[in-house]
């Protein structure tokens, strides 16, 4: 977790990505989790390149030369770069069509597109809630490296977000707005799961992969998922899949998870009130 990529390693990787399939990812990034799960479901071999967000690897000139936005995940296939996790999982499914993770029929494709769009639409809410409810113990670490990060990273939106996090500037109204938006979207996706196993019926698809990581992150926060019966049954099935364990749980850093548990224990009553338990 505290390793970074050496200069020699950076040069080697830049040469390697001209050929083959490569993924740049971070252990706890839920968008990275989405891509890892897809790769495992496909049974694909891929060259793995961890990018340590805690040590700001994504602010280096080297990484930003691969993805100018300075974000993970990034897929590189024979030198061609694909960013945004929902685009990457679609790309992977087209590249290796078996086993297929996209449905047959225009009606199911429209439904899948809508479900994936909803998963992508709440990414900013997931990010805000993760930092507000789970990452408070990391604020000092972020603050100490903020000046260097701000000077080196080209993504002004990300820099502004980190500054607000480091300076404890997220407002209660913002957080409540994010919680309300999550409840609104969860009510919608819960209806897709009425009387069916997966979002599109009997077959596991990209729509399920898109939402697995979001629901897991909300579960870690103690979000009141019990309100959504269909979603709860679906999530229990997701947790039984090997890809969930291997692409998500196995990558969760033990130290970060320990800090999350401490934070949750200290603030559980406050968090429940914010989430609408009371």
C-alpha positions, 0 to 999 in steps of 0.5 A, a space after each residue: 500500500 505504501 509502494 510507489 513506482 520508481 523512475 526505472 519502473 515508469 520507463 519500463 511500463 511506458 515501453 510495455 504498454 505499446 503491446 498487449 492489454 494493460 490496466 492501471 488501477 488503485 486497490 480501493 478505487 470503486 471504478 477500478 474495482 468495476 474493471 477488475 471484476 469485469 476482467 475476472 468475469 471474462 477470464 482475461 489475462 491483463 498486465 496489472 499496474 497499481 497506481 498508488 493514490 495515497 502516495 499521489 502516483 496519479 499526479 506524476 508527469 509520467 501517469 498524466 502522460 498516459 491519462 491527462 485527467 490523472 484518474 484511474 482506472 485506465 485501460 491500454 490496449 496495444 498502445 490505445 488508451 481507454 478511460 472511464 470505467 463504464 467505457 472500459 467494461 464495454 470495451 472489454 466485452 467487445 474485445 472478448 465477446 465470450 462469455 457475453 456480458 451484454 444482452 441480446 435484443 434492443 429492449 434489453 440493450 436499452 435497459 442495460 444502457 439506462 442502468 449503467 448510466 444511472 450507476 455512472 451518474 451517482 459517481 460524484 455522490 459516491 465520491 463525496 459520501 466516501 470521503 465524508 463518512 469513511 475517509 476522515 482519518 486520512 485528512 491529515 495525510 492529504 493535507 500534508 501533501 496537498 501543496 505538492 499535489 496541487 502544483 503537480 496535478 493538471 485536473 483542476 476539479 480533482 485538486 479543488 475536491 482534495 482541497 475541500 476535503 483536506 480543509 473540511 469544507 464539505 457542508 451538511 447540506 451537500 452531504 444530505 443532498 448526495 444522500 437524497 440523490 442516492 435514495 432517489 436512484 436506488 428506488 429506481 434500480 430496485 424496481 429493475 430487480 422485481 422478480 428477477 435474479 439480475 438486472 436483465 433477468 437470468 443472465 449476469 451482465 455489465 449492468 450488474 458489474 456497474 452497480 456491484 461496486 457502488 452498492 458495496 461502497 454504500 454497504 461499507 458506510 452503513 447506508 440503509 440498504 435494507 429499505 430496498 428488498 430487491 436490491 438486498 437480495 441481488 447484492 447477496 448474490 453478487 457477494 457469492 461471485 468469485 469476481 466480487 471476492 477476487 476483484 474487490 474484497 481481496 484488494 481492500 487494504 487492511 489498514 484502510 479498512 481498519 481505519 474505516 471501522 474505527 471511524 464508523 464506530 466513533 461516528 455511527 450514531 451521527 452517520 445513521 441520522 444523516 442517512 435517514 435512519 432516524 
